[in-house]
Structure formats: C-alpha cells, structure tokens
Amino acid sequence: MSDKFIIPQWSNKVAPCGGVDGCPAYTDIAGALHALSTGDAHKAWRIMMESHPLRAILGRVCYSFCEKPCNRGEYDTPISIQMLEAVIGDNGFDPEFRPELAPRNGKKVIIIGSGPAGLVAAWYLNIHGFETVIFEADEKAGGVLRYGIPAYRLPKDVLDREIKLIKDSGVEIRLDSRMTDEKLEKLIAKSEYHAAIVASGAGISKSAGIEGEDKTVNGIYFLREVNADSEKTPDYTGKKVVVIGGGNVAMDSCRSSIRLGAESVTVVYRRTAAMMPAHEHEVNQAIEEGIVFRFLTTPESYDGKELTVRMMSLGTQDSSGRRRPEPTDQVEKMAADVVIMAIGQNPELWKSCERDNVYLVGDAAEDSMGTVIHAIASGKAAAESICRDLAGKEMFAPLAEEVSYKKLNIDRYFEPKMRLRTFSAPASQRRSGFEPVDSVVSLEEGVVEADRCFRCGMCLGGINSDCDWCFRACDEKDGINKFMVEWNHTGPLFEISSDCDGCGKCWEDCPRYVVTPVEIENDEE
C-alpha cells in the first residue's frame, strides 16, 4: 500500500536581487546583508567575495541592477544595495585574506588585459587550480577601471588594494606587455597555453565622419590622459568645451572637463534625453554641475573654433528599437575651443578568437553591455567554461528557486522602514577637483539599512536567532530538529524530525519562503 504525505522541506532560495534579473554576477546579496545587519562587515565581505573580488569597486561604479527587482521595493523602497556594497568593501576588507586554492592541475591560461573581466577570470581560474598569466599593455593594472573611470567615481587607492589582493592570491600580471593577435596565435598553436581569454576592452573610438574631425579630441584618449594623472593632463581653464555623445564615456568626459577648469561644457546628443544610454544618475549629477545638454542635435563640421550642428527630429524606428533621428533644415554654429568625440567605441579584432579555446570577454566581446558588472559576469562565465572543458568541473552551483514578493509572509513579520538617504558633495565643490562625489555612509548607518532587507529565501535559524518561527510553530510536537550552530548563509538551520505529522504550521509561519511543503510517498507493506 502506498500513501502520499505532505511534509516540510527547508531549503534556501535565491533573492531576486541576486537572481536572473538582478546582479549579473549572481552575488548572494541577502546573505551578505544579513551578516552586515549583525555588524559583521568582514563576514559580509567574505560572502560577497564568493561571487567576485572587486567588492569596493562595484560599490562605487555599479549601476544597481540588483536594486530594480528588490522585493522591498514593492513594499516601500528598495534596499540601497550599491551603497551597502561600498560599506562592506571598505569595512570588511581583509588584506591578509587568501582564498583556498585547489591543487595545480597542470593547465595554463593566458589572459589579455587586466580590466574587470580579465581580473575576475584570473581570480577564479587560479582558485580552481589553473596557472594564469595576465598580459597588460599599460604600466599599471586595471584597464578601464584605471584609465577609463575618473577618480571622482572610483578612487585609485580602492582600485589598487583590490588588485593587490588578486595578485597576492597568486595571479601573475605582466605589465608593459602588449599582446598582439599574431603573438597569441603562435602561443596557442605551440600549446604553450591550453586556453586564452581576450579581455582587451573596447579602445577604438568610432568616427563621426564629419569635416574637421581631425581637430577634435578622442574621448577615450582624453580620459586616459586625465586618469593617468600625468603631465599630459589637459588644462581647459577658460575654454568652451563641447562633448559629442550620450553614453558613459561622454558623461565622464564632460564632467572631467568641468573639473579641468572649462568655462562652459555642452553635451550634444542626436536623440532625446530619454534615449540616452548614459546612466540617469550620471546625467543628473552633470546637470547639477552646470553642464548643458542639447538634444536632437548632431555635429556636421568643426573648424577649430566653431562647431556646426544640425537640429534633428525623430522618425521611424531603427534596428535598436529607438526612433531614428532625421535631419531638419535648421543649422547652428556653436563656439567651441575643444570638441571631444565620445560617440562609442569598438573592440580590436582578434583572429585567434576563431579557435574554440580562445574566449572574448567584457567589452572585447560583441555582446558587451558596456558596464563593469557585466564585464565581471562575462569573465566568470569564460573561466567556468574553461574549467568545464579542461578540468571537467563546474565552478558554480546552479541557481535555486527565486523568491517572489507574493511568496513572502509580509504582513505578519515586516513593517515599513524608510530607505537610508545618501549624500553627494555640493555641485560647487565637485567642480573644483576629482575628489569622490558620492559619500560612503558609516558602518553604523550601513547596519541600519541592511536590517531593512527581507533576506528573501534565507533561513536565519541557529544559535541566538531571533527568527525560529517554524520551530516555535511546531510547539511541543518535536517535529523539527534545530541545528545548534552559528548562522551561515549556505543552508537552512532546521530539518524535519521523525515526529513530524505534516500539520503545515511551519511553512505557514515561515517569513521568507524557506520552508515549503513537498509531497512524498510512504510505502507500507
């Protein structure tokens, strides 16, 4: 005779902030924020380090993809996850930390470029037993993190300490070592390396094809000069600067120009404000700093003193799904001592990438999303593919079930709490230099904000837990075993005992959708 029974099952789920529509690197944000809410920034940092090692960097330059699906946002306001990542990255960082390394497996991987994708790929390959060597063309490591992002967004000391940690873990970075497609092809053909990752970024600026373009400044090269902190850094004191473009390079260029003393800075973009690919936060801060935006405007020629522009109107949709800007009869001239072209960039073409064991990642890939966190995710994906192909192992476990807002026990356990406000330096102060714009809140403030997190899908049991609602619901039935250990983020802290009668109180009382009913068959002879 076979009977079916409903019994409880404890299993940690995935919070949407770290799921498929959240963090592209699948960070265990709920686990890290719970650790931070207890005041343990170091434990929070160790949890976040499992998904990638550039924690304080992402706390400053990420565009908060994780906050959009945050379940708390349906209740009142999303958690300030990016700000908390900076708190964790600064307060939890341990320079002596070394990841546990697998035995060397005899496989060698060459990585071209030490930007975010290359650094993260090397980090994971090193952990999993591969000998990794990064070839970096510049005199310092970091790629776009160092030479593309201004210091007012990413302080260089933050970048340096996280790169040092990666190097100290055993990753070799060869500086001033430019790798060409021809050299890489020979190395792979001679089997000196078993696989290669090309993480060389997108450093070739697109051309606008206008008359006098040779008199303009290349946006990529301009940012390199600014961020290299060298004698080549331009002085724009008293100059009228016009930046062409609407992406993040354009935003970094216009905001850097105002800090270099420009009398005025104007951004010219051929589409509307709503169509700009630049992040809204960057655009708003640029406006606060006095930068003027001219939309539906495109350049036609530049003579070194005046920029001729044509007004545009929106027509039919193009291949990107946006309405195509079409020229009108209206033409104007703008005074411009400097014109910076920032209309996009392309990666270098690598013929060697036609090989199965050569991977394009980050901005070097055709499908690049153009953000640091997406570059990190692509570096992780390439490292996992190499580990699977050459070592026959998976690096990362598949994602568990994701917890939607409706599956949480909201009304019974949670109450509204306002999101912690963050502050930026006054615009007048920001214009005068490259000091950080956005302040990182204190550890104490971070603990308060982290405590707003629902910890979706995460069991909070264990010693000294203030949850234990499933255990309490079972009352005197002894249907649940509680693990008398400290909380950890890797698994549930309860299990069913032999006395469980399947009453359902435990899953009805679980705040976070950790306990769920499952149907089993009980065969009796």
Secondary structure, 3 states (H helix, E strand, C coil): CEEEEEEEEECCCECHHHCCCCCCCCCCHHHHHHHHHCCCHHHHHHHHHCCCCCHHHHHHHCCCHHHCCCCHHHHCCCCCHHHHHHHHHHHCCCCCCCCCCCCCCCCEEEEECCCHHHHHHHHHHHHCCCEEEEECCCCCCCCHHHHCCCCCCCCHHHHHHHHHHHHHCCCEEECCCCCCHHHHHHHHHCCCCCEEEECCCCCEECCCCCECHHHCEEHHHHHHHHHCCCCCCCCCCCCEEEEECCCHHHHHHHHHHHHCCCCEEEEECCCCHHHCCCCHHHHHHHHHCCCEEECCEEEEEECCCEEEEEEEEEEEECCCCCEEEEEEEEEEEEECCEEEECCCEECCCCHHHHCCCEEECHHHCCCCCCCHHHHHHHHHHHHHHHHHHHHCCCCCCCCCCECCHHHCCHHHHCCCCCCCCCCECCHHHHCCCCCCCECCCCHHHHHHHHCCCCCCCCCCCCCCCCCCHHHHHHCCCCCEEECCCCCCCCCCCEEECCCCCCCCHHHHHCCCCCEEEEEEEEECC
